[in-house]
Amino acid sequence: MQYTGYFHGEGGWRLISRIEVTTAGKDWSIHHPYAFVEQWTAWNTLKKRGAAFGPTWMAGDEKDGSDAATATFSQIPYARFSHGTPENHEHVNAYKDEPTGGVAIETGGDIIQEAERG
């Protein structure tokens, strides 16, 4: 099975990555894609970091053999927010990124959590 990721911008579709894995007869579908902003160490949890993702679109299955040039894409209609609790969980937030229609995630610094988990 090949999982392929594309980015669409001013120049059209651009290949970001492709990985190939063996399915060993198991379900290969991506049921719950996710994005994250990670804190690597316990001592810099107040260092501010963030990223904006999306909007996210998906297409293709083993039956249609579609690729970015021929696929019918569907936009992911919603997202859920969660975070771990070992780190400084008082300074995490997620919100709709108005310029892109995607989702933004922030952690650290003086971030105030406005989005509820889930």
C-alpha positions as CSV (number, residue, x, y, z in Angstrom):
1,M,0.0,0.0,0.0
2,Q,1.2,3.5,-0.8
3,Y,0.2,6.5,1.2
4,T,0.8,9.8,-0.7
5,G,0.6,13.4,0.5
6,Y,0.2,16.4,-1.8
7,F,0.2,20.1,-1.2
8,H,-1.9,22.4,-3.4
9,G,-0.7,25.9,-3.9
10,E,-0.2,28.5,-6.6
11,G,1.8,26.1,-8.7
12,G,-0.8,23.3,-8.5
13,W,-0.4,20.0,-6.8
14,R,3.0,19.2,-5.4
15,L,4.1,15.8,-4.0
16,I,5.0,16.2,-0.3
17,S,5.7,12.5,0.6
18,R,5.0,8.9,-0.3
19,I,5.6,5.9,1.8
20,E,4.9,2.2,1.0
21,V,4.0,-0.3,3.7
22,T,2.9,-3.9,3.7
23,T,-0.7,-4.4,4.7
24,A,-0.3,-8.1,5.6
25,G,-4.0,-8.5,4.8
26,K,-5.0,-5.8,7.3
27,D,-7.2,-2.8,6.8
28,W,-5.0,-0.1,5.3
29,S,-7.5,2.8,5.4
30,I,-6.6,6.0,7.2
31,H,-9.5,6.4,9.6
32,H,-8.3,9.1,11.9
33,P,-5.7,11.5,10.4
34,Y,-4.1,13.9,12.9
35,A,-1.7,16.8,13.2
36,F,0.2,17.9,16.2
37,V,2.5,20.4,17.8
38,E,4.8,18.6,20.2
39,Q,6.8,19.6,23.2
40,W,10.0,17.5,23.3
41,T,11.2,18.2,26.8
42,A,9.6,18.9,30.2
43,W,11.8,21.9,30.9
44,N,10.7,24.1,28.0
45,T,6.9,23.7,28.2
46,L,6.5,27.5,28.3
47,K,8.3,28.0,25.0
48,K,5.6,29.2,22.6
49,R,5.1,27.1,19.4
50,G,2.3,26.6,16.9
51,A,1.3,25.6,13.4
52,A,-1.7,25.9,11.1
53,F,-2.9,22.8,9.1
54,G,-5.4,22.5,6.3
55,P,-7.9,22.8,5.1
56,T,-7.6,19.0,4.7
57,W,-8.8,17.0,1.7
58,M,-8.8,13.3,1.1
59,A,-9.4,11.0,-1.9
60,G,-8.7,7.6,-3.2
61,D,-9.2,4.0,-2.2
62,E,-8.0,0.6,-3.5
63,K,-11.0,0.2,-5.8
64,D,-10.6,3.4,-7.9
65,G,-6.8,3.5,-8.1
66,S,-7.0,7.3,-8.1
67,D,-4.1,9.7,-7.9
68,A,-4.0,13.5,-7.5
69,A,-4.6,14.1,-11.2
70,T,-7.8,12.0,-11.5
71,A,-9.1,11.7,-7.9
72,T,-12.3,13.2,-6.6
73,F,-11.4,15.0,-3.4
74,S,-13.6,15.6,-0.4
75,Q,-12.9,18.1,2.3
76,I,-12.6,16.8,5.9
77,P,-15.6,18.6,7.5
78,Y,-14.6,18.7,11.2
79,A,-11.7,18.3,13.6
80,R,-11.4,17.3,17.3
81,F,-9.0,18.8,19.8
82,S,-7.1,16.9,22.5
83,H,-3.8,17.1,24.2
84,G,-1.7,15.2,26.6
85,T,-1.5,16.1,30.3
86,P,2.1,15.4,31.4
87,E,3.2,18.6,29.8
88,N,2.0,22.1,30.7
89,H,-1.6,21.6,29.7
90,E,-2.8,25.0,30.9
91,H,-1.2,26.6,27.8
92,V,-2.6,24.7,24.8
93,N,-5.3,25.8,22.3
94,A,-6.7,25.0,18.9
95,Y,-8.9,27.3,16.7
96,K,-10.1,27.7,13.2
97,D,-7.4,29.5,11.1
98,E,-9.6,32.1,9.3
99,P,-7.2,32.8,6.5
100,T,-7.0,29.2,5.3
101,G,-10.1,27.6,6.8
102,G,-7.9,25.1,8.4
103,V,-7.1,24.4,12.1
104,A,-4.3,26.0,14.1
105,I,-2.7,24.5,17.3
106,E,-0.7,26.4,19.8
107,T,1.2,25.5,23.0
108,G,3.4,27.2,25.6
109,G,4.0,30.9,26.3
110,D,0.9,32.8,27.4
111,I,-1.5,30.7,25.3
112,I,-5.0,30.6,26.9
113,Q,-7.1,27.5,26.2
114,E,-10.4,28.5,24.6
115,A,-11.2,25.2,22.7
116,E,-12.6,22.4,24.8
117,R,-11.1,19.0,24.5
118,G,-13.0,16.8,22.1
